[in-house]
């Protein structure tokens, strides 16, 4: 997946695989999370949000299954 850098105090980049509905988020801490069954609209809204971190917390965390892919360094 191709990561897109984002302007955020907490997130470094975001990647999305629309065919599998996987949203991957790289945090500035180095942690990488994958969220599953994420609709394209949720990804698009995240990229367009003024605050990426707040949007992620409100519309993604706790709403979709996830997995920690790489812990923070």
C-alpha positions as CSV (number, residue, x, y, z in Angstrom):
1,X,0.0,0.0,0.0
2,X,1.2,3.5,-0.9
3,X,1.4,5.8,2.2
4,X,0.3,9.4,1.8
5,X,2.0,11.8,4.2
6,X,-0.5,13.9,6.2
7,X,-0.3,17.1,8.1
8,X,-1.0,16.1,11.7
9,X,0.5,16.4,15.1
10,X,0.0,12.6,15.7
11,X,-0.2,10.8,12.3
12,X,2.6,10.6,9.9
13,X,0.9,8.9,6.9
14,X,-2.1,7.0,5.8
15,X,-2.5,4.2,3.2
16,X,-5.7,2.5,1.9
17,X,-6.5,-0.6,0.0
18,X,-10.0,-0.2,-1.4
19,X,-10.2,-3.7,-2.7
20,X,-9.7,-5.1,0.8
21,X,-11.1,-2.2,2.8
22,X,-7.8,-1.9,4.8
23,X,-6.8,1.5,6.2
24,X,-3.2,1.6,7.5
25,X,-2.1,4.4,9.7
26,X,1.5,5.2,10.6
27,X,1.8,7.3,13.7
28,X,4.7,9.7,14.4
29,X,5.6,7.4,17.3
30,X,6.4,4.7,14.7
31,X,3.4,2.5,15.5
32,X,1.5,1.1,12.5
33,X,-2.1,0.0,12.8
34,X,-4.3,-1.6,10.2
35,X,-8.1,-1.1,10.4
36,X,-10.3,-3.6,8.5
37,X,-13.6,-3.3,6.6
38,X,-13.2,0.4,6.3
39,X,-15.3,2.0,3.6
40,X,-13.7,4.2,1.0
41,X,-15.8,7.2,2.2
42,X,-14.2,6.9,5.7
43,X,-10.7,7.0,4.2
44,X,-11.6,9.9,2.0
45,X,-13.2,11.8,4.9
46,X,-10.1,11.2,7.0
47,X,-7.8,12.6,4.4
48,X,-10.1,15.7,4.1
49,X,-10.5,16.2,7.8
50,X,-9.0,19.4,9.4
51,X,-7.8,17.3,12.3
52,X,-6.7,13.8,11.2
53,X,-6.1,12.6,14.7
54,X,-9.5,13.7,16.0
55,X,-11.2,12.3,12.9
56,X,-9.5,8.9,13.4
57,X,-10.5,8.8,17.1
58,X,-14.1,9.7,16.4
59,X,-14.8,7.7,13.2
60,X,-12.3,4.8,13.1
61,X,-11.0,3.8,16.5
62,X,-13.5,1.5,18.2
63,X,-15.7,1.3,15.0
64,X,-13.6,-1.1,13.0
65,X,-11.5,-4.2,13.9
66,X,-7.8,-3.5,13.9
67,X,-4.4,-5.0,14.4
68,X,-1.1,-3.4,15.6
69,X,1.3,-4.2,12.8
70,X,4.4,-2.5,14.3
71,X,4.8,-1.2,17.8
72,X,6.2,2.3,18.4
73,X,10.0,2.5,18.6
